[in-house]
Structures are given as structure tokens and as C-alpha cells.
């Protein structure tokens, strides 16, 4: 049986380093053993196994996507009742506090990812072998990925360089500033982009394009989230973002697939539009008390319609329900609408005999990109917890729209419109819906385009926060408070006052 440990930053950390199987998919790990001493990293295989352990925590980012979407104005929490998973319900209503088990899970799991990366980097000089630079580059990409998730959810966080946290650090190591966290992220991604291969050795591994894309995204986010920046420094971050994205575009490694619908089906996984995907399988089950152990995409089962009977899809837990507001955000003729939104009324009419049970906050709509599909007979038994649907963490469409935003911010509207309209041409299947605006109006079109392109993918809340539009769009959102989520109460208590809580919590 696999053994994993997810932890509070303030607790002792033991690592279970998974042993790879013979599968072609490197995320499948049927065997593991525990490391109890520093007598490790004596061979390439030790570093390889530790790296797989660092990748493993990516699977727990299902909660980032699910809760990030619920926090936005795209969806209601839903669930079987108003008290089903109270943490999600509180985030949906913007009444969450430092005592929220789901926010605590996100904090724990992302720091567990950082800790696994730092374990490798702490011993990066212990053993030399051919290919070590690639391993270190993947490790630094992953650390940047986890740090990026933490800074956008919580702001400044504790960091310890290339060393693991140990008990007592919470009392002596303070929260780094947002600027310091972004500096670490950017340094890691510059190293990763300089040293990663263009093509992955296995599906799901970090590449040069993934590192450049995440680097550009970090610059883009820092431009608004780092309050220490002057106006000139802010423009410089947008310039760096545009440059990073342009390198990805010019490389020609990725393309927009012609049929938007194919992106989110199994045959579309790791396709030409995929810059980075979190890999999931359905080979192993689990339970609701140990979601971080699962190999399947838990968010998919949470998103599914309750007691569904009918073709193509299977049943789920009724969470993350699209609102009428997001359904009406699509323009007439937008081919993405029916891919993103399952209109259950229309689906039942088209498929007689289909039914589902309406539950809390039912809107008649479901997140079609990430709801359960009918699967093979050898899939794990609990269909709500072990869905194999990969999460498309960075798509080429995202690179184009982020590039469009960065170019607009530095006054290059011609390049901005080019990238924006590439996405719109695919969305409508013609060239008759192109945007010709400039300046602030163009920026508004880019944000609107991001909303409909990425609905259900967990981006909307953070797009609203970093563009200063969250308070006007999200019911219950309090400006000056809800831009960040609270540091879990246990962490504040463990630190003995060393860590200040985020404002107004």
C-alpha cells in the first residue's frame, strides 16, 4: 500500500518516496517505502524517486481548482445540502474564517509539495550523475508551481530556501513578503526554463515551454499583487511577461486544436494545446477522509450531477454548479458554450430516459469540462473519487490570452489583438468576431474572453482579484480582505505570534 504524509508546516515531516512502476504513466505508483534518515540520495534512482514524490502532490491541486471556481462568480458551491462540505459553502458566500478545513487542506498540501522539492534541493550536491540538471530543473519548476499557488491564495508565506522546514521553524522564520515569494518563483522558473527539455520524457513532466509559461504568468500576477512595485517596475513586469510568452509562441511547440470539445475528453489529454497537465488515473480507490492519497481527480466526482442516469456521463456530488450569469456570458455563436456548460434540461430532452436528482442550489447546469464520464469496467469502484480526467493546468490558449494582456499593458495593442483574436477565431469557427478595440476597452475584452475560455478551470477568482474587479462581481466579497484567504488558525497558533494573520480575518 502506498504511504504518503501531508502535514502542517509546523509539524515533523517524514517523506515516503514512491517507487515507479513499469507503467508508461509515471504518476502510477503502486509501491512505496519510508525514508527515516539522511542516508539517501546516493544514486540517480534515489533522486528520480524523490522527484516522483514531488510530482505526486500535484494531484492534490484538485482542491485549488474546485475551491477557486466556487470562490468566483462563475459557480455556486451546490452539494447535497447547504451544510455539505461547510468549508466550500463558506468560501462560496465569502464568510470563510481561519477555521476552515478545506482552506487548511490547501495550505497543507501545497506546503507538502514545497517540502518534497526542498528535500531534493537540500541534497542536490550529494551525488553526481548524468542527467541531474534535468532533475533539479523539474524540481525547481514544481517548487515554483506550489509557491505560486500559495502566494496567490495566502500572500506572503514562510520560506526556507533550499532546506526543509523542521519543528520550531514556525517560531523563528517569519512570513516572506509577496515580493520575496515572487522573486523565488521567478528565479526557479528562469533556471527551469534554461535547463528543461523542450519535449517531456513522459507525459506530465515539466518542459521548457511550461516553465516559460508559468514564468510569464508569475510576472503578470506580480505586476498587480506586489504592492511594493513602482509604476515603472510594474510596466517592467508586464514587459518581462510578454517576452516570456512570446518565446513560447515563437517556439511553435504548441497549437490551438481546431475542435475545442476534444480538449477535455480522454483522447485530448496531453495534446498539442497542452503546455502542462496534472496527470490522473483511476487505478486506485480511496475514501473521503484521505483525499490527498487518491490518484483520481476528486474535483470531477464532486462536480457531477447527483444520481445521474443516462448516456456519456456518470453520477457525482452536485458541487460547483454554473450560475445563470456565466451561462449568459457567452456570445451567440460561441462554440465553447456547449463544451463548458452541460444544460441538463436540454440534455434530457435530447436523450429520453435521462434523469438526475436536483440538490442544493440546483441551476440545471453542470461544469461539462470536468464531470465524470462513463468509464471502463476495470475502473476503481468509487466512481465519484477516482476519475482519471487530467487537469489542463496550462493551455496554449492561456498563453495567448496572457500574452494579449501583457502586450496591452505595455501599449502594444496590435500584438495584443493578434493573440486575442487567435483564440476568438477558434471559438466561433470564423474570422467575423474579431476585436478591434484598443487601450482599456481592449483589456476588458481580454478579461471577458478569459472568463468564457476558462470557465470551470479555476482561473476566474484570481483574474478578478488581480484586475481589481472582484468586489463588483463577487457577491459578499469585501475589498481589502477577500483578495487573500486566511492563514489557518493552527498555523498562527503554532507560530506563537510570529506570523501575522491576513487583514480583517
SULPEDA-V67442 format. One record per residue. N is the residue number from 1. RES is the residue in three letters. PSI is psi in radians with two decimals (none if undefined). OMEGA is omega as a letter, one per 20 degrees, with the letter a starting at -180 (NA if undefined). Layout:
# SULPEDA-V67442
n=N res=RES psi=PSI omega=OMEGA
n=N res=RES psi=PSI omega=OMEGA
This chain:
# SULPEDA-V67442
n=1 res=UNK psi=2.46 omega=r
n=2 res=UNK psi=2.61 omega=r
n=3 res=UNK psi=2.17 omega=r
n=4 res=UNK psi=2.72 omega=r
n=5 res=UNK psi=2.10 omega=r
n=6 res=UNK psi=2.51 omega=a
n=7 res=UNK psi=2.76 omega=r
n=8 res=UNK psi=2.60 omega=r
n=9 res=UNK psi=-0.41 omega=a
n=10 res=UNK psi=0.12 omega=a
n=11 res=UNK psi=2.91 omega=r
n=12 res=UNK psi=2.45 omega=a
n=13 res=UNK psi=2.15 omega=r
n=14 res=UNK psi=2.49 omega=a
n=15 res=UNK psi=2.41 omega=r
n=16 res=UNK psi=2.01 omega=a
n=17 res=UNK psi=1.99 omega=a
n=18 res=UNK psi=2.56 omega=r
n=19 res=UNK psi=2.32 omega=a
n=20 res=UNK psi=2.58 omega=r
n=21 res=UNK psi=-3.01 omega=r
n=22 res=UNK psi=0.07 omega=a
n=23 res=UNK psi=2.68 omega=r
n=24 res=UNK psi=-0.38 omega=a
n=25 res=UNK psi=1.98 omega=a
n=26 res=UNK psi=-0.12 omega=r
n=27 res=UNK psi=-0.12 omega=r
n=28 res=UNK psi=2.12 omega=a
n=29 res=UNK psi=1.53 omega=a
n=30 res=UNK psi=-0.26 omega=a
n=31 res=UNK psi=2.54 omega=r
n=32 res=UNK psi=2.81 omega=r
n=33 res=UNK psi=2.85 omega=a
n=34 res=UNK psi=2.45 omega=r
n=35 res=UNK psi=2.13 omega=a
n=36 res=UNK psi=0.05 omega=a
n=37 res=UNK psi=3.14 omega=r
n=38 res=UNK psi=0.08 omega=a
n=39 res=UNK psi=1.22 omega=a
n=40 res=UNK psi=-3.14 omega=a
n=41 res=UNK psi=0.84 omega=r
n=42 res=UNK psi=-0.03 omega=a
n=43 res=UNK psi=2.88 omega=r
n=44 res=UNK psi=-0.67 omega=a
n=45 res=UNK psi=-0.56 omega=r
n=46 res=UNK psi=-0.78 omega=r
n=47 res=UNK psi=-0.70 omega=r
n=48 res=UNK psi=-0.81 omega=a
n=49 res=UNK psi=-0.70 omega=r
n=50 res=UNK psi=-0.64 omega=r
n=51 res=UNK psi=-0.70 omega=r
n=52 res=UNK psi=-0.66 omega=r
n=53 res=UNK psi=-0.61 omega=r
n=54 res=UNK psi=-0.68 omega=r
n=55 res=UNK psi=-0.58 omega=a
n=56 res=UNK psi=-0.65 omega=a
n=57 res=UNK psi=-0.25 omega=r
n=58 res=UNK psi=-0.57 omega=a
n=59 res=UNK psi=-0.43 omega=r
n=60 res=UNK psi=-0.11 omega=r
n=61 res=UNK psi=0.03 omega=r
n=62 res=UNK psi=-0.60 omega=a
n=63 res=UNK psi=-0.57 omega=r
n=64 res=UNK psi=-0.74 omega=a
n=65 res=UNK psi=-0.86 omega=a
n=66 res=UNK psi=-0.90 omega=a
n=67 res=UNK psi=-0.55 omega=r
n=68 res=UNK psi=-0.66 omega=r
n=69 res=UNK psi=-0.73 omega=r
n=70 res=UNK psi=-0.60 omega=a
n=71 res=UNK psi=-0.37 omega=a
n=72 res=UNK psi=-3.06 omega=r
n=73 res=UNK psi=0.18 omega=r
n=74 res=UNK psi=-0.59 omega=a
n=75 res=UNK psi=2.76 omega=r
n=76 res=UNK psi=2.71 omega=r
n=77 res=UNK psi=-0.79 omega=a
n=78 res=UNK psi=-2.22 omega=a
n=79 res=UNK psi=3.13 omega=a
n=80 res=UNK psi=-0.38 omega=a
n=81 res=UNK psi=2.97 omega=r
n=82 res=UNK psi=-0.24 omega=r
n=83 res=UNK psi=0.18 omega=r
n=84 res=UNK psi=2.03 omega=a
n=85 res=UNK psi=1.34 omega=a
n=86 res=UNK psi=-0.55 omega=r
n=87 res=UNK psi=-0.72 omega=r
n=88 res=UNK psi=-0.72 omega=r
n=89 res=UNK psi=-0.72 omega=a
n=90 res=UNK psi=-0.73 omega=r
n=91 res=UNK psi=-0.70 omega=r
n=92 res=UNK psi=-0.68 omega=a
n=93 res=UNK psi=-0.01 omega=a
n=94 res=UNK psi=0.68 omega=r
n=95 res=UNK psi=0.31 omega=a
n=96 res=UNK psi=2.67 omega=a
n=97 res=UNK psi=3.11 omega=r
n=98 res=UNK psi=-0.20 omega=r
n=99 res=UNK psi=1.56 omega=a
n=100 res=UNK psi=1.95 omega=a
n=101 res=UNK psi=-0.53 omega=a
n=102 res=UNK psi=-0.66 omega=r
n=103 res=UNK psi=-0.67 omega=r
n=104 res=UNK psi=-0.71 omega=r
n=105 res=UNK psi=-0.80 omega=a
n=106 res=UNK psi=-0.80 omega=r
n=107 res=UNK psi=-0.89 omega=a
n=108 res=UNK psi=-0.85 omega=a
n=109 res=UNK psi=-0.67 omega=r
n=110 res=UNK psi=-0.68 omega=r
n=111 res=UNK psi=-0.54 omega=r
n=112 res=UNK psi=-0.67 omega=r
n=113 res=UNK psi=-0.79 omega=r
n=114 res=UNK psi=-0.77 omega=a
n=115 res=UNK psi=-0.70 omega=r
n=116 res=UNK psi=-0.65 omega=r
n=117 res=UNK psi=-0.77 omega=a
n=118 res=UNK psi=-0.47 omega=r
n=119 res=UNK psi=-0.76 omega=r
n=120 res=UNK psi=-0.81 omega=a
n=121 res=UNK psi=-0.49 omega=r
n=122 res=UNK psi=-0.54 omega=a
n=123 res=UNK psi=0.49 omega=a
n=124 res=UNK psi=-0.41 omega=a
n=125 res=UNK psi=0.11 omega=a
n=126 res=UNK psi=-0.74 omega=a
n=127 res=UNK psi=2.38 omega=r
n=128 res=UNK psi=2.52 omega=r
n=129 res=UNK psi=2.82 omega=r
n=130 res=UNK psi=2.27 omega=r
n=131 res=UNK psi=0.07 omega=a
n=132 res=UNK psi=-0.60 omega=a
n=133 res=UNK psi=-0.67 omega=r
n=134 res=UNK psi=-0.76 omega=r
n=135 res=UNK psi=-0.76 omega=r
n=136 res=UNK psi=-0.61 omega=r
n=137 res=UNK psi=-0.73 omega=r
n=138 res=UNK psi=-0.69 omega=r
n=139 res=UNK psi=-0.77 omega=a
n=140 res=UNK psi=-0.56 omega=r
n=141 res=UNK psi=-0.83 omega=a
n=142 res=UNK psi=-0.73 omega=r
n=143 res=UNK psi=-0.73 omega=r
n=144 res=UNK psi=-0.69 omega=r
n=145 res=UNK psi=-0.84 omega=a
n=146 res=UNK psi=-0.74 omega=r
n=147 res=UNK psi=-0.69 omega=r
n=148 res=UNK psi=-0.74 omega=r
n=149 res=UNK psi=-0.75 omega=a
n=150 res=UNK psi=-0.73 omega=a
n=151 res=UNK psi=-0.57 omega=a
n=152 res=UNK psi=-0.45 omega=r
n=153 res=UNK psi=-0.71 omega=a
n=154 res=UNK psi=-0.14 omega=a
n=155 res=UNK psi=-2.51 omega=a
n=156 res=UNK psi=2.40 omega=a
n=157 res=UNK psi=2.81 omega=r
n=158 res=UNK psi=2.46 omega=r
n=159 res=UNK psi=2.67 omega=a
n=160 res=UNK psi=0.49 omega=a
n=161 res=UNK psi=-2.41 omega=a
n=162 res=UNK psi=0.62 omega=r
n=163 res=UNK psi=2.66 omega=r
n=164 res=UNK psi=2.61 omega=r
n=165 res=UNK psi=2.49 omega=r
n=166 res=UNK psi=2.79 omega=a
n=167 res=UNK psi=2.35 omega=a
n=168 res=UNK psi=-0.36 omega=r
n=169 res=UNK psi=-0.55 omega=a
n=170 res=UNK psi=-0.37 omega=a
n=171 res=UNK psi=-0.25 omega=a
n=172 res=UNK psi=-0.40 omega=r
n=173 res=UNK psi=2.10 omega=a
n=174 res=UNK psi=3.09 omega=r
n=175 res=UNK psi=2.20 omega=r
n=176 res=UNK psi=2.77 omega=r
n=177 res=UNK psi=2.85 omega=r
n=178 res=UNK psi=-0.71 omega=r
n=179 res=UNK psi=-0.72 omega=a
n=180 res=UNK psi=-0.65 omega=r
n=181 res=UNK psi=-0.79 omega=r
n=182 res=UNK psi=-0.61 omega=r
n=183 res=UNK psi=-0.74 omega=r
n=184 res=UNK psi=-0.77 omega=r
n=185 res=UNK psi=-0.84 omega=a
n=186 res=UNK psi=-0.69 omega=r
n=187 res=UNK psi=-0.76 omega=r
n=188 res=UNK psi=-0.73 omega=a
n=189 res=UNK psi=-0.52 omega=r
n=190 res=UNK psi=-0.79 omega=r
n=191 res=UNK psi=-0.79 omega=a
n=192 res=UNK psi=-0.77 omega=a
n=193 res=UNK psi=-0.50 omega=r
n=194 res=UNK psi=-0.36 omega=a
n=195 res=UNK psi=-0.21 omega=r
n=196 res=UNK psi=2.67 omega=r
n=197 res=UNK psi=2.75 omega=r
n=198 res=UNK psi=-0.70 omega=a
n=199 res=UNK psi=2.48 omega=a
n=200 res=UNK psi=2.56 omega=r
n=201 res=UNK psi=-0.46 omega=r
n=202 res=UNK psi=2.63 omega=r
n=203 res=UNK psi=2.30 omega=r
n=204 res=UNK psi=-0.20 omega=r
n=205 res=UNK psi=2.65 omega=a
n=206 res=UNK psi=2.54 omega=a
n=207 res=UNK psi=3.02 omega=r
n=208 res=UNK psi=-0.77 omega=a
n=209 res=UNK psi=-0.67 omega=r
n=210 res=UNK psi=-0.74 omega=a
n=211 res=UNK psi=-0.75 omega=r
n=212 res=UNK psi=-0.66 omega=r
n=213 res=UNK psi=-0.79 omega=r
n=214 res=UNK psi=-0.58 omega=r
n=215 res=UNK psi=-0.82 omega=r
n=216 res=UNK psi=-0.68 omega=r
n=217 res=UNK psi=-0.68 omega=r
n=218 res=UNK psi=-0.77 omega=r
n=219 res=UNK psi=-0.75 omega=a
n=220 res=UNK psi=-0.79 omega=r
n=221 res=UNK psi=-0.73 omega=a
n=222 res=UNK psi=-0.54 omega=a
n=223 res=UNK psi=-0.53 omega=a
n=224 res=UNK psi=-0.52 omega=a
n=225 res=UNK psi=-0.40 omega=r
n=226 res=UNK psi=1.75 omega=a
n=227 res=UNK psi=-0.12 omega=r
n=228 res=UNK psi=-0.20 omega=a
n=229 res=UNK psi=2.41 omega=r
n=230 res=UNK psi=2.97 omega=r
n=231 res=UNK psi=-0.69 omega=r
n=232 res=UNK psi=-0.72 omega=r
n=233 res=UNK psi=-0.61 omega=r
n=234 res=UNK psi=-0.80 omega=r
n=235 res=UNK psi=-0.66 omega=r
n=236 res=UNK psi=-0.68 omega=r
n=237 res=UNK psi=-0.73 omega=r
n=238 res=UNK psi=-0.66 omega=r
n=239 res=UNK psi=-0.77 omega=r
n=240 res=UNK psi=-0.67 omega=r
n=241 res=UNK psi=-0.84 omega=a
n=242 res=UNK psi=-0.71 omega=r
n=243 res=UNK psi=-0.75 omega=r
n=244 res=UNK psi=-0.79 omega=r
n=245 res=UNK psi=-0.67 omega=a
n=246 res=UNK psi=-0.59 omega=r
n=247 res=UNK psi=-0.67 omega=r
n=248 res=UNK psi=-0.77 omega=a
n=249 res=UNK psi=-0.82 omega=a
n=250 res=UNK psi=-0.47 omega=a
n=251 res=UNK psi=-0.49 omega=r
n=252 res=UNK psi=0.27 omega=a
n=253 res=UNK psi=-0.53 omega=a
n=254 res=UNK psi=2.65 omega=r
n=255 res=UNK psi=2.73 omega=r
n=256 res=UNK psi=2.24 omega=r
n=257 res=UNK psi=2.59 omega=a
n=258 res=UNK psi=-0.60 omega=a
n=259 res=UNK psi=1.83 omega=a
n=260 res=UNK psi=-0.60 omega=a
n=261 res=UNK psi=-0.57 omega=a
n=262 res=UNK psi=-0.33 omega=a
n=263 res=UNK psi=-0.68 omega=a
n=264 res=UNK psi=0.11 omega=r
n=265 res=UNK psi=2.85 omega=a
n=266 res=UNK psi=-0.67 omega=a
n=267 res=UNK psi=-0.26 omega=a
n=268 res=UNK psi=0.00 omega=a
n=269 res=UNK psi=2.47 omega=r
n=270 res=UNK psi=0.66 omega=a
n=271 res=UNK psi=-2.94 omega=a
n=272 res=UNK psi=-0.30 omega=r
n=273 res=UNK psi=-0.17 omega=a
n=274 res=UNK psi=2.01 omega=r
n=275 res=UNK psi=-0.68 omega=r
n=276 res=UNK psi=2.25 omega=r
n=277 res=UNK psi=2.45 omega=r
n=278 res=UNK psi=2.16 omega=a
n=279 res=UNK psi=2.33 omega=r
n=280 res=UNK psi=2.69 omega=r
n=281 res=UNK psi=2.98 omega=r
n=282 res=UNK psi=0.53 omega=a
n=283 res=UNK psi=-0.17 omega=a
n=284 res=UNK psi=2.37 omega=a
n=285 res=UNK psi=-2.95 omega=a
n=286 res=UNK psi=-2.73 omega=a
n=287 res=UNK psi=2.94 omega=a
n=288 res=UNK psi=-0.34 omega=r
n=289 res=UNK psi=-0.17 omega=a
n=290 res=UNK psi=0.98 omega=a
n=291 res=UNK psi=-0.47 omega=a
n=292 res=UNK psi=-0.20 omega=r
n=293 res=UNK psi=-0.33 omega=a
n=294 res=UNK psi=2.58 omega=r
n=295 res=UNK psi=-0.28 omega=a
n=296 res=UNK psi=2.84 omega=r
n=297 res=UNK psi=1.75 omega=a
n=298 res=UNK psi=-0.62 omega=a
n=299 res=UNK psi=-0.57 omega=a
n=300 res=UNK psi=-0.83 omega=r
n=301 res=UNK psi=-0.67 omega=r
n=302 res=UNK psi=-0.61 omega=a
n=303 res=UNK psi=-0.31 omega=a
n=304 res=UNK psi=2.73 omega=r
n=305 res=UNK psi=2.42 omega=a
n=306 res=UNK psi=2.35 omega=r
n=307 res=UNK psi=0.71 omega=a
n=308 res=UNK psi=2.36 omega=r
n=309 res=UNK psi=2.09 omega=a
n=310 res=UNK psi=-3.02 omega=a
n=311 res=UNK psi=2.78 omega=r
n=312 res=UNK psi=-0.84 omega=a
n=313 res=UNK psi=2.94 omega=r
n=314 res=UNK psi=3.09 omega=a
n=315 res=UNK psi=2.75 omega=r
n=316 res=UNK psi=-2.74 omega=a
n=317 res=UNK psi=0.12 omega=r
n=318 res=UNK psi=0.39 omega=r
n=319 res=UNK psi=2.90 omega=r
n=320 res=UNK psi=0.95 omega=a
n=321 res=UNK psi=2.14 omega=r
n=322 res=UNK psi=2.44 omega=a
n=323 res=UNK psi=2.75 omega=r
n=324 res=UNK psi=-0.52 omega=a
n=325 res=UNK psi=-0.76 omega=a
n=326 res=UNK psi=-0.58 omega=r
n=327 res=UNK psi=-0.71 omega=a
n=328 res=UNK psi=-0.13 omega=a
n=329 res=UNK psi=-0.32 omega=r
n=330 res=UNK psi=2.37 omega=r
n=331 res=UNK psi=2.73 omega=r
n=332 res=UNK psi=2.33 omega=r
n=333 res=UNK psi=-0.01 omega=r
n=334 res=UNK psi=1.98 omega=a
n=335 res=UNK psi=-0.21 omega=a
n=336 res=UNK psi=-0.37 omega=a
n=337 res=UNK psi=-0.85 omega=a
n=338 res=UNK psi=-0.27 omega=r
n=339 res=UNK psi=-0.69 omega=a
n=340 res=UNK psi=-0.63 omega=a
n=341 res=UNK psi=2.14 omega=r
n=342 res=UNK psi=1.91 omega=r
n=343 res=UNK psi=1.77 omega=a
n=344 res=UNK psi=-0.59 omega=r
n=345 res=UNK psi=-0.85 omega=r
n=346 res=UNK psi=-0.65 omega=a
n=347 res=UNK psi=-0.72 omega=r
n=348 res=UNK psi=-0.70 omega=r
n=349 res=UNK psi=-0.72 omega=a
n=350 res=UNK psi=-0.33 omega=a
n=351 res=UNK psi=1.38 omega=a
n=352 res=UNK psi=2.44 omega=a
n=353 res=UNK psi=-0.16 omega=r
n=354 res=UNK psi=2.48 omega=r
n=355 res=UNK psi=2.84 omega=r
n=356 res=UNK psi=2.90 omega=a
n=357 res=UNK psi=2.09 omega=r
n=358 res=UNK psi=2.37 omega=a
n=359 res=UNK psi=-2.81 omega=a
n=360 res=UNK psi=2.27 omega=r
n=361 res=UNK psi=0.51 omega=a
n=362 res=UNK psi=2.27 omega=r
n=363 res=UNK psi=-0.14 omega=a
n=364 res=UNK psi=0.02 omega=a
n=365 res=UNK psi=2.59 omega=r
n=366 res=UNK psi=2.73 omega=a
n=367 res=UNK psi=1.55 omega=a
n=368 res=UNK psi=-0.52 omega=a
n=369 res=UNK psi=-0.69 omega=a
n=370 res=UNK psi=1.02 omega=r
n=371 res=UNK psi=2.77 omega=a
n=372 res=UNK psi=2.41 omega=r
n=373 res=UNK psi=2.78 omega=r
n=374 res=UNK psi=2.39 omega=a
n=375 res=UNK psi=3.11 omega=a
n=376 res=UNK psi=2.85 omega=a
n=377 res=UNK psi=-0.40 omega=a
n=378 res=UNK psi=0.20 omega=r
n=379 res=UNK psi=2.72 omega=r
n=380 res=UNK psi=2.71 omega=a
n=381 res=UNK psi=-0.74 omega=a
n=382 res=UNK psi=1.69 omega=a
n=383 res=UNK psi=-0.29 omega=a
n=384 res=UNK psi=-0.25 omega=a
n=385 res=UNK psi=-0.21 omega=a
n=386 res=UNK psi=0.64 omega=a
n=387 res=UNK psi=2.40 omega=a
n=388 res=UNK psi=0.03 omega=a
n=389 res=UNK psi=2.03 omega=r
n=390 res=UNK psi=2.62 omega=r
n=391 res=UNK psi=2.16 omega=r
n=392 res=UNK psi=1.52 omega=a
n=393 res=UNK psi=-0.72 omega=r
n=394 res=UNK psi=2.00 omega=r
n=395 res=UNK psi=2.72 omega=r
n=396 res=UNK psi=-0.56 omega=r
n=397 res=UNK psi=-0.62 omega=r
n=398 res=UNK psi=-0.73 omega=r
n=399 res=UNK psi=-0.80 omega=a
n=400 res=UNK psi=-0.76 omega=a
n=401 res=UNK psi=-0.58 omega=r
n=402 res=UNK psi=-0.66 omega=r
n=403 res=UNK psi=-0.73 omega=r
n=404 res=UNK psi=-0.74 omega=r
n=405 res=UNK psi=-0.79 omega=a
n=406 res=UNK psi=-0.77 omega=r
n=407 res=UNK psi=-0.71 omega=r
n=408 res=UNK psi=-0.69 omega=a
n=409 res=UNK psi=-0.44 omega=r
n=410 res=UNK psi=0.17 omega=r
n=411 res=UNK psi=0.17 omega=r
n=412 res=UNK psi=1.30 omega=a
n=413 res=UNK psi=-0.45 omega=r
n=414 res=UNK psi=-0.83 omega=r
n=415 res=UNK psi=-0.64 omega=r
n=416 res=UNK psi=-0.84 omega=r
n=417 res=UNK psi=-0.64 omega=r
n=418 res=UNK psi=-0.83 omega=a
n=419 res=UNK psi=-0.72 omega=r
n=420 res=UNK psi=-0.82 omega=a
n=421 res=UNK psi=-0.38 omega=r
n=422 res=UNK psi=-0.72 omega=r
n=423 res=UNK psi=-0.72 omega=a
n=424 res=UNK psi=-0.62 omega=r
n=425 res=UNK psi=-0.75 omega=r
n=426 res=UNK psi=-0.68 omega=a
n=427 res=UNK psi=-0.60 omega=a
n=428 res=UNK psi=-0.16 omega=r
n=429 res=UNK psi=0.36 omega=r
n=430 res=UNK psi=-3.11 omega=r
n=431 res=UNK psi=0.35 omega=a
n=432 res=UNK psi=0.04 omega=a
n=433 res=UNK psi=0.48 omega=a
n=434 res=UNK psi=2.61 omega=a
n=435 res=UNK psi=2.35 omega=a
n=436 res=UNK psi=0.09 omega=a
n=437 res=UNK psi=2.95 omega=r
n=438 res=UNK psi=2.96 omega=r
n=439 res=UNK psi=-2.44 omega=a
n=440 res=UNK psi=-0.60 omega=r
n=441 res=UNK psi=-0.69 omega=r
n=442 res=UNK psi=-0.72 omega=r
n=443 res=UNK psi=-0.70 omega=r
n=444 res=UNK psi=-0.68 omega=r
n=445 res=UNK psi=-0.66 omega=r
n=446 res=UNK psi=-0.78 omega=r
n=447 res=UNK psi=-0.72 omega=r
n=448 res=UNK psi=-0.66 omega=r
n=449 res=UNK psi=-0.70 omega=r
n=450 res=UNK psi=-0.66 omega=a
n=451 res=UNK psi=-0.86 omega=a
n=452 res=UNK psi=-0.49 omega=r
n=453 res=UNK psi=-0.64 omega=a
n=454 res=UNK psi=0.29 omega=r
n=455 res=UNK psi=2.35 omega=a
n=456 res=UNK psi=-0.04 omega=a
n=457 res=UNK psi=0.05 omega=r
n=458 res=UNK psi=0.25 omega=a
n=459 res=UNK psi=-0.46 omega=a
n=460 res=UNK psi=-0.80 omega=a
n=461 res=UNK psi=-0.83 omega=a
n=462 res=UNK psi=-0.52 omega=r
n=463 res=UNK psi=-0.72 omega=r
n=464 res=UNK psi=-0.70 omega=a
n=465 res=UNK psi=-0.87 omega=a
n=466 res=UNK psi=-0.29 omega=r
n=467 res=UNK psi=0.08 omega=r
n=468 res=UNK psi=0.38 omega=a
n=469 res=UNK psi=0.07 omega=a
n=470 res=UNK psi=-0.75 omega=a
n=471 res=UNK psi=-0.57 omega=a
n=472 res=UNK psi=-0.26 omega=a
n=473 res=UNK psi=-0.51 omega=a
n=474 res=UNK psi=2.04 omega=r
n=475 res=UNK psi=2.31 omega=r
n=476 res=UNK psi=-0.09 omega=a
n=477 res=UNK psi=2.24 omega=r
n=478 res=UNK psi=2.01 omega=r
n=479 res=UNK psi=2.46 omega=a
n=480 res=UNK psi=-0.07 omega=r
n=481 res=UNK psi=-1.05 omega=a
n=482 res=UNK psi=0.03 omega=r
n=483 res=UNK psi=-0.52 omega=r
n=484 res=UNK psi=2.80 omega=r
n=485 res=UNK psi=2.72 omega=a
n=486 res=UNK psi=2.50 omega=r
n=487 res=UNK psi=2.28 omega=a
n=488 res=UNK psi=2.45 omega=a
n=489 res=UNK psi=-0.70 omega=a
n=490 res=UNK psi=-0.65 omega=a
n=491 res=UNK psi=-0.72 omega=r
n=492 res=UNK psi=-0.74 omega=a
n=493 res=UNK psi=-0.76 omega=r
n=494 res=UNK psi=-0.57 omega=a
n=495 res=UNK psi=-0.10 omega=a
n=496 res=UNK psi=0.72 omega=r
n=497 res=UNK psi=0.04 omega=r
n=498 res=UNK psi=-0.52 omega=r
n=499 res=UNK psi=2.13 omega=r
n=500 res=UNK psi=2.48 omega=r
n=501 res=UNK psi=2.69 omega=r
n=502 res=UNK psi=2.66 omega=a
n=503 res=UNK psi=2.41 omega=r
n=504 res=UNK psi=0.14 omega=r
n=505 res=UNK psi=none omega=NA
